[in-house]
Amino acid sequence: MVLTNDDGWRGEGGSGTPYIVALREALVVDGHRVVVVALGTDQSGQGGRVTVPPATLEVARPEGGVWTLTPGSPSDSVYFALDEVLGGKPPDLASRGSIPAPTTERSSRTPAR
């Protein structure tokens, strides 16, 4: 399972981004193998942006099972997870982290196009 978000993974143990950490922990407790590929910085509202060459992304491994990209976008994280971390093999599930904010509520009510 691949987990990402637009807030990134910041601080030791993800301390600056508690919601993605909580979601990861809940999934692991439930028996899932979870790979986190998130940003090293907060990129809220940038989900559709993609970094294009010649820009480069710095990749870090702050802890086991976690990769961060800086700079970058949530879309870059998903592409990196699929291409580099999973070697082109599709995950069983890819999910974005959640936040208890109006944006989460609004997006759940937006009809699919």
N, CA, C and O atoms as a printed pandas DataFrame, in Angstrom:
     atom_number atom_name residue_name chain_id  residue_number  x_coord  y_coord  z_coord
0              1         N          MET        A               1    0.847   -1.164    0.000
1              2        CA          MET        A               1    0.000    0.000    0.000
2              3         C          MET        A               1    0.895    1.231    0.000
3              4         O          MET        A               1    1.878    1.296    0.739
4              5         N          VAL        A               2    0.550    2.202   -0.831
5              6        CA          VAL        A               2    1.288    3.464   -0.899
6              7         C          VAL        A               2    0.439    4.553   -0.252
7              8         O          VAL        A               2   -0.749    4.686   -0.547
8              9         N          LEU        A               3    1.055    5.317    0.620
9             10        CA          LEU        A               3    0.383    6.411    1.313
10            11         C          LEU        A               3    1.133    7.698    1.029
11            12         O          LEU        A               3    2.357    7.752    1.145
12            13         N          THR        A               4    0.392    8.738    0.656
13            14        CA          THR        A               4    0.991   10.047    0.407
14            15         C          THR        A               4    0.026   11.119    0.896
15            16         O          THR        A               4   -1.085   10.808    1.324
16            17         N          ASN        A               5    0.440   12.366    0.834
17            18        CA          ASN        A               5   -0.435   13.492    1.147
18            19         C          ASN        A               5    0.194   14.769    0.607
19            20         O          ASN        A               5    1.281   14.735    0.031
20            21         N          ASP        A               6   -0.486   15.893    0.793
21            22        CA          ASP        A               6    0.095   17.151    0.324
22            23         C          ASP        A               6    0.764   17.941    1.447
23            24         O          ASP        A               6    1.365   18.985    1.196
24            25         N          ASP        A               7    0.663   17.448    2.684
25            26        CA          ASP        A               7    1.310   18.108    3.818
26            27         C          ASP        A               7    2.733   17.616    4.031
27            28         O          ASP        A               7    3.507   18.239    4.759
28            29         N          GLY        A               8    3.080   16.502    3.400
29            30        CA          GLY        A               8    4.425   15.961    3.513
30            31         C          GLY        A               8    4.616   15.084    4.736
31            32         O          GLY        A               8    3.662   14.737    5.433
32            33         N          TRP        A               9    5.865   14.735    4.976
33            34        CA          TRP        A               9    6.311   13.987    6.157
34            35         C          TRP        A               9    7.421   14.835    6.738
35            36         O          TRP        A               9    8.538   14.852    6.221
36            37         N          ARG        A              10    7.114   15.537    7.813
37            38        CA          ARG        A              10    8.076   16.493    8.362
38            39         C          ARG        A              10    8.336   16.203    9.835
39            40         O          ARG        A              10    7.444   15.783   10.573
40            41         N          GLY        A              11    9.556   16.434   10.236
41            42        CA          GLY        A              11    9.939   16.260   11.630
42            43         C          GLY        A              11   10.318   14.821   11.938
43            44         O          GLY        A              11   10.005   13.902   11.181
44            45         N          GLU        A              12   10.989   14.649   13.050
45            46        CA          GLU        A              12   11.418   13.315   13.459
46            47         C          GLU        A              12   10.201   12.415   13.670
47            48         O          GLU        A              12    9.287   12.744   14.426
48            49         N          GLY        A              13   10.214   11.289   12.994
49            50        CA          GLY        A              13    9.089   10.360   13.093
50            51         C          GLY        A              13    7.797   10.903   12.518
51            52         O          GLY        A              13    6.718   10.387   12.808
52            53         N          GLY        A              14    7.903   11.960   11.690
53            54        CA          GLY        A              14    6.704   12.567   11.122
54            55         C          GLY        A              14    5.977   13.463   12.105
55            56         O          GLY        A              14    4.795   13.753   11.920
56            57         N          SER        A              15    6.669   13.909   13.154
57            58        CA          SER        A              15    6.034   14.680   14.224
58            59         C          SER        A              15    5.349   15.958   13.747
59            60         O          SER        A              15    4.409   16.433   14.383
60            61         N          GLY        A              16    5.815   16.515   12.632
61            62        CA          GLY        A              16    5.198   17.732   12.099
62            63         C          GLY        A              16    3.990   17.455   11.225
63            64         O          GLY        A              16    3.320   18.382   10.770
64            65         N          THR        A              17    3.714   16.193   10.991
65            66        CA          THR        A              17    2.579   15.801   10.137
66            67         C          THR        A              17    1.858   14.616   10.791
67            68         O          THR        A              17    1.939   13.490   10.303
68            69         N          PRO        A              18    1.160   14.875   11.890
69            70        CA          PRO        A              18    0.604   13.779   12.690
70            71         C          PRO        A              18   -0.498   12.966   12.004
71            72         O          PRO        A              18   -0.705   11.808   12.366
72            73         N          TYR        A              19   -1.200   13.528   11.038
73            74        CA          TYR        A              19   -2.318   12.786   10.452
74            75         C          TYR        A              19   -1.858   11.665    9.531
75            76         O          TYR        A              19   -2.455   10.589    9.528
76            77         N          ILE        A              20   -0.807   11.898    8.747
77            78        CA          ILE        A              20   -0.302   10.817    7.902
78            79         C          ILE        A              20    0.354    9.746    8.771
79            80         O          ILE        A              20    0.304    8.561    8.442
80            81         N          VAL        A              21    0.968   10.159    9.876
81            82        CA          VAL        A              21    1.570    9.203   10.803
82            83         C          VAL        A              21    0.484    8.333   11.430
83            84         O          VAL        A              21    0.635    7.114   11.507
84            85         N          ALA        A              22   -0.603    8.948   11.876
85            86        CA          ALA        A              22   -1.698    8.196   12.499
86            87         C          ALA        A              22   -2.336    7.222   11.515
87            88         O          ALA        A              22   -2.658    6.091   11.877
88            89         N          LEU        A              23   -2.520    7.663   10.262
89            90        CA          LEU        A              23   -3.105    6.780    9.254
90            91         C          LEU        A              23   -2.166    5.606    8.972
91            92         O          LEU        A              23   -2.607    4.460    8.880
92            93         N          ARG        A              24   -0.892    5.894    8.837
93            94        CA          ARG        A              24    0.092    4.827    8.611
94            95         C          ARG        A              24    0.068    3.815    9.756
95            96         O          ARG        A              24    0.015    2.607    9.526
96            97         N          GLU        A              25    0.107    4.316   10.989
97            98        CA          GLU        A              25    0.115    3.424   12.148
98            99         C          GLU        A              25   -1.143    2.561   12.201
99           100         O          GLU        A              25   -1.060    1.372   12.510
100          101         N          ALA        A              26   -2.302    3.140   11.905
101          102        CA          ALA        A              26   -3.552    2.380   11.922
102          103         C          ALA        A              26   -3.542    1.286   10.861
103          104         O          ALA        A              26   -4.008    0.173   11.105
104          105         N          LEU        A              27   -3.012    1.604    9.689
105          106        CA          LEU        A              27   -2.949    0.609    8.616
106          107         C          LEU        A              27   -1.971   -0.515    8.954
107          108         O          LEU        A              27   -2.241   -1.683    8.675
108          109         N          VAL        A              28   -0.838   -0.159    9.554
109          110        CA          VAL        A              28    0.148   -1.174    9.939
110          111         C          VAL        A              28   -0.441   -2.085   11.020
111          112         O          VAL        A              28   -0.289   -3.304   10.949
112          113         N          VAL        A              29   -1.109   -1.504   12.019
113          114        CA          VAL        A              29   -1.741   -2.294   13.076
114          115         C          VAL        A              29   -2.771   -3.251   12.486
115          116         O          VAL        A              29   -2.960   -4.359   12.987
116          117         N          ASP        A              30   -3.432   -2.814   11.416
117          118        CA          ASP        A              30   -4.439   -3.641   10.753
118          119         C          ASP        A              30   -3.812   -4.715    9.860
119          120         O          ASP        A              30   -4.524   -5.501    9.235
120          121         N          GLY        A              31   -2.470   -4.746    9.803
121          122        CA          GLY        A              31   -1.782   -5.805    9.075
122          123         C          GLY        A              31   -1.324   -5.455    7.674
123          124         O          GLY        A              31   -0.884   -6.338    6.938
124          125         N          HIS        A              32   -1.415   -4.199    7.285
125          126        CA          HIS        A              32   -0.995   -3.794    5.942
126          127         C          HIS        A              32    0.486   -3.448    5.919
127          128         O          HIS        A              32    1.039   -2.949    6.900
128          129         N          ARG        A              33    1.122   -3.724    4.777
129          130        CA          ARG        A              33    2.494   -3.260    4.529
130          131         C          ARG        A              33    2.354   -1.899    3.875
131          132         O          ARG        A              33    1.814   -1.799    2.773
132          133         N          VAL        A              34    2.827   -0.853    4.526
133          134        CA          VAL        A              34    2.611    0.521    4.070
134          135         C          VAL        A              34    3.939    1.166    3.712
135          136         O          VAL        A              34    4.895    1.125    4.487
136          137         N          VAL        A              35    3.985    1.758    2.532
137          138        CA          VAL        A              35    5.113    2.557    2.084
138          139         C          VAL        A              35    4.628    3.998    2.012
139          140         O          VAL        A              35    3.636    4.289    1.343
140          141         N          VAL        A              36    5.321    4.898    2.695
141          142        CA          VAL        A              36    4.982    6.319    2.656
142          143         C          VAL        A              36    5.941    7.013    1.703
143          144         O          VAL        A              36    7.158    6.930    1.870
144          145         N          VAL        A              37    5.400    7.689    0.714
145          146        CA          VAL        A              37    6.195    8.553   -0.159
146          147         C          VAL        A              37    5.492    9.894   -0.154
147          148         O          VAL        A              37    4.439   10.066   -0.768
148          149         N          ALA        A              38    6.090   10.838    0.548
149          150        CA          ALA        A              38    5.461   12.141    0.731
150          151         C          ALA        A              38    6.502   13.227    0.480
151          152         O          ALA        A              38    7.651   12.940    0.143
152          153         N          LEU        A              39    6.097   14.429    0.643
153          154        CA          LEU        A              39    6.984   15.566    0.406
154          155         C          LEU        A              39    7.757   15.922    1.658
155          156         O          LEU        A              39    7.324   15.627    2.773
156          157         N          GLY        A              40    8.888   16.549    1.474
157          158        CA          GLY        A              40    9.668   17.027    2.603
158          159         C          GLY        A              40    9.201   18.386    3.081
159          160         O          GLY        A              40    9.671   18.886    4.104
160          161         N          THR        A              41    8.276   18.987    2.344
161          162        CA          THR        A              41    7.725   20.296    2.688
162          163         C          THR        A              41    6.214   20.258    2.490
163          164         O          THR        A              41    5.695   19.386    1.793
164          165         N          ASP        A              42    5.522   21.191    3.096
165          166        CA          ASP        A              42    4.065   21.290    2.958
166          167         C          ASP        A              42    3.732   21.860    1.578
167          168         O          ASP        A              42    4.188   22.948    1.224
168          169         N          GLN        A              43    2.945   21.131    0.813
169          170        CA          GLN        A              43    2.523   21.563   -0.519
170          171         C          GLN        A              43    0.998   21.504   -0.627
171          172         O          GLN        A              43    0.460   21.078   -1.649
172          173         N          SER        A              44    0.308   21.933    0.427
173          174        CA          SER        A              44   -1.154   21.913    0.439
174          175         C          SER        A              44   -1.717   22.612   -0.786
175          176         O          SER        A              44   -1.278   23.701   -1.155
176          177         N          GLY        A              45   -2.693   21.972   -1.407
177          178        CA          GLY        A              45   -3.352   22.543   -2.573
178          179         C          GLY        A              45   -2.595   22.368   -3.870
179          180         O          GLY        A              45   -2.980   22.944   -4.888
180          181         N          GLN        A              46   -1.524   21.586   -3.862
181          182        CA          GLN        A              46   -0.690   21.425   -5.058
182          183         C          GLN        A              46   -0.784   20.027   -5.656
183          184         O          GLN        A              46    0.112   19.605   -6.387
184          185         N          GLY        A              47   -1.850   19.310   -5.354
185          186        CA          GLY        A              47   -1.976   17.916   -5.759
186          187         C          GLY        A              47   -1.847   17.655   -7.243
187          188         O          GLY        A              47   -1.331   16.607   -7.632
188          189         N          GLY        A              48   -2.295   18.565   -8.084
189          190        CA          GLY        A              48   -2.248   18.345   -9.524
190          191         C          GLY        A              48   -0.974   18.797  -10.193
191          192         O          GLY        A              48   -0.774   18.529  -11.378
192          193         N          ARG        A              49   -0.103   19.477   -9.466
193          194        CA          ARG        A              49    1.146   19.979  -10.047
194          195         C          ARG        A              49    2.146   18.844  -10.207
195          196         O          ARG        A              49    2.222   17.956   -9.358
196          197         N          VAL        A              50    2.911   18.871  -11.287
197          198        CA          VAL        A              50    3.957   17.879  -11.543
198          199         C          VAL        A              50    5.249   18.624  -11.849
199          200         O          VAL        A              50    5.240   19.596  -12.604
200          201         N          THR        A              51    6.350   18.180  -11.276
201          202        CA          THR        A              51    7.657   18.779  -11.538
202          203         C          THR        A              51    8.171   18.251  -12.873
203          204         O          THR        A              51    8.155   17.046  -13.119
204          205         N          VAL        A              52    8.627   19.159  -13.730
205          206        CA          VAL        A              52    9.118   18.759  -15.055
206          207         C          VAL        A              52   10.604   19.096  -15.179
207          208         O          VAL        A              52   11.091   20.039  -14.555
208          209         N          PRO        A              53   11.321   18.310  -15.997
209          210        CA          PRO        A              53   12.743   18.590  -16.216
210          211         C          PRO        A              53   12.921   19.987  -16.789
211          212         O          PRO        A              53   12.061   20.460  -17.532
212          213         N          PRO        A              54   14.005   20.648  -16.462
213          214        CA          PRO        A              54   15.237   20.144  -15.846
214          215         C          PRO        A              54   15.226   20.169  -14.316
215          216         O          PRO        A              54   16.254   19.869  -13.708
216          217         N          ALA        A              55   14.121   20.510  -13.675
217          218        CA          ALA        A              55   14.077   20.512  -12.210
218          219         C          ALA        A              55   14.398   19.108  -11.678
219          220         O          ALA        A              55   14.046   18.103  -12.295
220          221         N          THR        A              56   15.054   19.063  -10.551
221          222        CA          THR        A              56   15.386   17.780   -9.940
222          223         C          THR        A              56   14.762   17.706   -8.551
223          224         O          THR        A              56   14.481   18.725   -7.920
224          225         N          LEU        A              57   14.556   16.487   -8.097
225          226        CA          LEU        A              57   13.979   16.254   -6.782
226          227         C          LEU        A              57   15.011   15.597   -5.882
227          228         O          LEU        A              57   15.693   14.658   -6.294
228          229         N          GLU        A              58   15.124   16.081   -4.674
229          230        CA          GLU        A              58   16.005   15.472   -3.689
230          231         C          GLU        A              58   15.202   14.408   -2.939
231          232         O          GLU        A              58   14.128   14.689   -2.405
232          233         N          VAL        A              59   15.726   13.206   -2.907
233          234        CA          VAL        A              59   15.052   12.095   -2.243
234          235         C          VAL        A              59   15.767   11.786   -0.938
235          236         O          VAL        A              59   16.994   11.699   -0.898
236          237         N          ALA        A              60   14.992   11.620    0.131
237          238        CA          ALA        A              60   15.550   11.262    1.437
238          239         C          ALA        A              60   14.779   10.077    2.007
239          240         O          ALA        A              60   13.631    9.830    1.638
240          241         N          ARG        A              61   15.428    9.349    2.912
241          242        CA          ARG        A              61   14.796    8.229    3.621
242          243         C          ARG        A              61   14.885    8.530    5.113
243          244         O          ARG        A              61   15.790    8.037    5.786
244          245         N          PRO        A              62   13.954    9.338    5.642
245          246        CA          PRO        A              62   14.057    9.707    7.056
246          247         C          PRO        A              62   13.887    8.541    8.015
247          248         O          PRO        A              62   14.323    8.615    9.164
248          249         N          GLU        A              63   13.263    7.473    7.560
249          250        CA          GLU        A              63   13.132    6.255    8.362
250          251         C          GLU        A              63   12.687    5.126    7.456
251          252         O          GLU        A              63   12.313    5.356    6.306
252          253         N          GLY        A              64   12.725    3.915    7.967
253          254        CA          GLY        A              64   12.337    2.763    7.174
254          255         C          GLY        A              64   10.908    2.863    6.658
255          256         O          GLY        A              64    9.986    3.193    7.403
256          257         N          GLY        A              65   10.739    2.575    5.380
257          258        CA          GLY        A              65    9.404    2.606    4.779
258          259         C          GLY        A              65    8.901    3.982    4.444
259          260         O          GLY        A              65    7.750    4.132    4.033
260          261         N          VAL        A              66    9.746    5.016    4.611
261          262        CA          VAL        A              66    9.338    6.397    4.328
262          263         C          VAL        A              66   10.355    7.043    3.400
263          264         O          VAL        A              66   11.557    7.016    3.664
264          265         N          TRP        A              67    9.863    7.621    2.316
265          266        CA          TRP        A              67   10.672    8.405    1.391
266          267         C          TRP        A              67   10.075    9.799    1.343
267          268         O          TRP        A              67    8.856    9.958    1.408
268          269         N          THR        A              68   10.934   10.818    1.227
269          270        CA          THR        A              68   10.448   12.179    1.026
270          271         C          THR        A              68   11.102   12.773   -0.218
271          272         O          THR        A              68   12.244   12.458   -0.555
272          273         N          LEU        A              69   10.353   13.631   -0.883
273          274        CA          LEU        A              69   10.834   14.343   -2.065
274          275         C          LEU        A              69   10.794   15.833   -1.786
275          276         O          LEU        A              69    9.813   16.343   -1.245
276          277         N          THR        A              70   11.867   16.540   -2.157
277          278        CA          THR        A              70   11.917   17.986   -1.970
278          279         C          THR        A              70   12.642   18.606   -3.151
279          280         O          THR        A              70   13.684   18.071   -3.532
280          281         N          PRO        A              71   12.183   19.680   -3.757
281          282        CA          PRO        A              71   10.790   20.109   -3.692
282          283         C          PRO        A              71    9.947   19.070   -4.408
283          284         O          PRO        A              71   10.441   17.976   -4.681
284          285         N          GLY        A              72    8.766   19.353   -4.704
285          286        CA          GLY        A              72    7.940   18.389   -5.414
286          287         C          GLY        A              72    6.482   18.616   -5.130
287          288         O          GLY        A              72    6.097   19.563   -4.445
288          289         N          SER        A              73    5.683   17.733   -5.668
289          290        CA          SER        A              73    4.235   17.811   -5.490
290          291         C          SER        A              73    3.722   16.438   -5.074
291          292         O          SER        A              73    4.445   15.448   -5.195
292          293         N          PRO        A              74    2.498   16.364   -4.591
293          294        CA          PRO        A              74    1.923   15.055   -4.280
294          295         C          PRO        A              74    1.925   14.119   -5.488
295          296         O          PRO        A              74    2.129   12.915   -5.332
296          297         N          SER        A              75    1.702   14.649   -6.672
297          298        CA          SER        A              75    1.745   13.819   -7.881
298          299         C          SER        A              75    3.135   13.247   -8.101
299          300         O          SER        A              75    3.276   12.085   -8.481
300          301         N          ASP        A              76    4.170   14.061   -7.863
301          302        CA          ASP        A              76    5.544   13.561   -7.971
302          303         C          ASP        A              76    5.764   12.394   -7.018
303          304         O          ASP        A              76    6.435   11.422   -7.363
304          305         N          SER        A              77    5.198   12.492   -5.816
305          306        CA          SER        A              77    5.350   11.416   -4.829
306          307         C          SER        A              77    4.768   10.110   -5.341
307          308         O          SER        A              77    5.376    9.050   -5.190
308          309         N          VAL        A              78    3.594   10.186   -5.946
309          310        CA          VAL        A              78    2.951    8.977   -6.460
310          311         C          VAL        A              78    3.764    8.395   -7.610
311          312         O          VAL        A              78    3.991    7.186   -7.656
312          313         N          TYR        A              79    4.201    9.239   -8.534
313          314        CA          TYR        A              79    5.032    8.750   -9.649
314          315         C          TYR        A              79    6.304    8.092   -9.128
315          316         O          TYR        A              79    6.691    7.027   -9.608
316          317         N          PHE        A              80    6.959    8.722   -8.146
317          318        CA          PHE        A              80    8.187    8.167   -7.582
318          319         C          PHE        A              80    7.903    6.820   -6.923
319          320         O          PHE        A              80    8.665    5.869   -7.097
320          321         N          ALA        A              81    6.820    6.738   -6.174
321          322        CA          ALA        A              81    6.467    5.476   -5.513
322          323         C          ALA        A              81    6.267    4.367   -6.532
323          324         O          ALA        A              81    6.791    3.265   -6.367
324          325         N          LEU        A              82    5.515    4.653   -7.579
325          326        CA          LEU        A              82    5.223    3.637   -8.584
326          327         C          LEU        A              82    6.467    3.227   -9.361
327          328         O          LEU        A              82    6.704    2.039   -9.578
328          329         N          ASP        A              83    7.258    4.206   -9.777
329          330        CA          ASP        A              83    8.420    3.918  -10.632
330          331         C          ASP        A              83    9.637    3.418   -9.864
331          332         O          ASP        A              83   10.273    2.447  -10.274
332          333         N          GLU        A              84    9.964    4.072   -8.755
333          334        CA          GLU        A              84   11.223    3.795   -8.068
334          335         C          GLU        A              84   11.066    2.855   -6.874
335          336         O          GLU        A              84   11.836    1.904   -6.734
336          337         N          VAL        A              85   10.106    3.101   -6.037
337          338        CA          VAL        A              85    9.957    2.299   -4.826
338          339         C          VAL        A              85    9.369    0.925   -5.151
339          340         O          VAL        A              85    9.849   -0.096   -4.657
340          341         N          LEU        A              86    8.334    0.910   -5.980
341          342        CA          LEU        A              86    7.670   -0.353   -6.310
342          343         C          LEU        A              86    8.181   -0.976   -7.604
343          344         O          LEU        A              86    7.737   -2.059   -7.986
344          345         N          GLY        A              87    9.097   -0.312   -8.274
345          346        CA          GLY        A              87    9.688   -0.868   -9.490
346          347         C          GLY        A              87    8.694   -1.118  -10.610
347          348         O          GLY        A              87    8.856   -2.067  -11.377
348          349         N          GLY        A              88    7.674   -0.289  -10.718
349          350        CA          GLY        A              88    6.697   -0.432  -11.793
350          351         C          GLY        A              88    5.558   -1.390  -11.484
351          352         O          GLY        A              88    4.631   -1.522  -12.283
352          353         N          LYS        A              89    5.612   -2.059  -10.341
353          354        CA          LYS        A              89    4.531   -2.964   -9.953
354          355         C          LYS        A              89    3.430   -2.142   -9.285
355          356         O          LYS        A              89    3.719   -1.318   -8.418
356          357         N          PRO        A              90    2.195   -2.350   -9.668
357          358        CA          PRO        A              90    1.119   -1.559   -9.047
358          359         C          PRO        A              90    0.896   -1.966   -7.588
359          360         O          PRO        A              90    0.983   -3.146   -7.248
360          361         N          PRO        A              91    0.611   -0.991   -6.738
361          362        CA          PRO        A              91    0.308   -1.329   -5.345
362          363         C          PRO        A              91   -1.100   -1.915   -5.249
363          364         O          PRO        A              91   -1.919   -1.740   -6.152
364          365         N          ASP        A              92   -1.366   -2.600   -4.161
365          366        CA          ASP        A              92   -2.727   -3.067   -3.928
366          367         C          ASP        A              92   -3.663   -1.884   -3.729
367          368         O          ASP        A              92   -4.834   -1.934   -4.103
368          369         N          LEU        A              93   -3.132   -0.817   -3.136
369          370        CA          LEU        A              93   -3.931    0.374   -2.868
370          371         C          LEU        A              93   -3.005    1.570   -2.741
371          372         O          LEU        A              93   -1.913    1.454   -2.185
372          373         N          ALA        A              94   -3.428    2.706   -3.247
373          374        CA          ALA        A              94   -2.730    3.972   -3.034
374          375         C          ALA        A              94   -3.724    4.916   -2.375
375          376         O          ALA        A              94   -4.872    5.017   -2.809
376          377         N          SER        A              95   -3.290    5.601   -1.337
377          378        CA          SER        A              95   -4.186    6.476   -0.601
378          379         C          SER        A              95   -3.474    7.761   -0.236
379          380         O          SER        A              95   -2.264    7.776   -0.007
380          381         N          ARG        A              96   -4.225    8.816   -0.185
381          382        CA          ARG        A              96   -3.670   10.078    0.292
382          383         C          ARG        A              96   -4.012   10.203    1.760
383          384         O          ARG        A              96   -5.034    9.686    2.211
384          385         N          GLY        A              97   -3.169   10.883    2.503
385          386        CA          GLY        A              97   -3.427   11.106    3.916
386          387         C          GLY        A              97   -4.658   11.981    4.081
387          388         O          GLY        A              97   -5.123   12.613    3.132
388          389         N          SER        A              98   -5.162   12.006    5.265
389          390        CA          SER        A              98   -6.350   12.815    5.511
390          391         C          SER        A              98   -6.066   13.847    6.582
391          392         O          SER        A              98   -5.151   13.694    7.391
392          393         N          ILE        A              99   -6.862   14.892    6.572
393          394        CA          ILE        A              99   -6.786   15.921    7.597
394          395         C          ILE        A              99   -8.203   16.237    8.044
395          396         O          ILE        A              99   -9.121   16.245    7.224
396          397         N          PRO        A             100   -8.393   16.494    9.317
397          398        CA          PRO        A             100   -9.730   16.846    9.793
398          399         C          PRO        A             100  -10.005   18.326    9.549
399          400         O          PRO        A             100   -9.964   19.136   10.474
400          401         N          ALA        A             101  -10.284   18.662    8.309
401          402        CA          ALA        A             101  -10.495   20.062    7.932
402          403         C          ALA        A             101  -11.602   20.140    6.900
403          404         O          ALA        A             101  -11.978   19.125    6.314
404          405         N          PRO        A             102  -12.121   21.323    6.675
405          406        CA          PRO        A             102  -13.197   21.477    5.686
406          407         C          PRO        A             102  -12.842   20.967    4.290
407          408         O          PRO        A             102  -13.735   20.554    3.551
408          409         N          THR        A             103  -11.554   20.983    3.907
409          410        CA          THR        A             103  -11.207   20.508    2.570
410          411         C          THR        A             103  -11.529   19.029    2.416
411          412         O          THR        A             103  -11.936   18.591    1.340
412          413         N          THR        A             104  -11.349   18.252    3.486
413          414        CA          THR        A             104  -11.668   16.834    3.443
414          415         C          THR        A             104  -13.169   16.642    3.283
415          416         O          THR        A             104  -13.614   15.823    2.479
416          417         N          GLU        A             105  -13.947   17.399    4.049
417          418        CA          GLU        A             105  -15.399   17.318    3.961
418          419         C          GLU        A             105  -15.885   17.697    2.569
419          420         O          GLU        A             105  -16.708   16.996    1.979
420          421         N          ARG        A             106  -15.377   18.799    2.050
421          422        CA          ARG        A             106  -15.801   19.275    0.746
422          423         C          ARG        A             106  -15.477   18.270   -0.350
423          424         O          ARG        A             106  -16.302   18.005   -1.224
424          425         N          SER        A             107  -14.263   17.709   -0.299
425          426        CA          SER        A             107  -13.859   16.788   -1.367
426          427         C          SER        A             107  -14.698   15.523   -1.332
427          428         O          SER        A             107  -14.920   14.911   -2.377
428          429         N          SER        A             108  -15.172   15.115   -0.162
429          430        CA          SER        A             108  -15.981   13.905   -0.099
430          431         C          SER        A             108  -17.388   14.136   -0.670
431          432         O          SER        A             108  -18.087   13.179   -1.003
432          433         N          ARG        A             109  -17.791   15.379   -0.780
433          434        CA          ARG        A             109  -19.115   15.697   -1.322
434          435         C          ARG        A             109  -19.077   16.095   -2.795
435          436         O          ARG        A             109  -20.121   16.226   -3.433
436          437         N          THR        A             110  -17.888   16.285   -3.324
437          438        CA          THR        A             110  -17.759   16.698   -4.722
438          439         C          THR        A             110  -18.049   15.511   -5.627
439          440         O          THR        A             110  -17.406   14.469   -5.501
440          441         N          PRO        A             111  -19.007   15.652   -6.538
441          442        CA          PRO        A             111  -19.312   14.512   -7.417
442          443         C          PRO        A             111  -18.171   14.201   -8.361
443          444         O          PRO        A             111  -17.446   15.100   -8.789
444          445         N          ALA        A             112  -18.011   12.932   -8.685
445          446        CA          ALA        A             112  -16.992   12.500   -9.645
446          447         C          ALA        A             112  -17.322   13.046  -11.023
447          448         O          ALA        A             112  -18.487   13.196  -11.389
448          449         N          ARG        A             113  -16.283   13.337  -11.770
449          450        CA          ARG        A             113  -16.492   13.845  -13.135
450          451         C          ARG        A             113  -16.162   12.789  -14.136
451          452         O          ARG        A             113  -16.273   13.022  -15.340
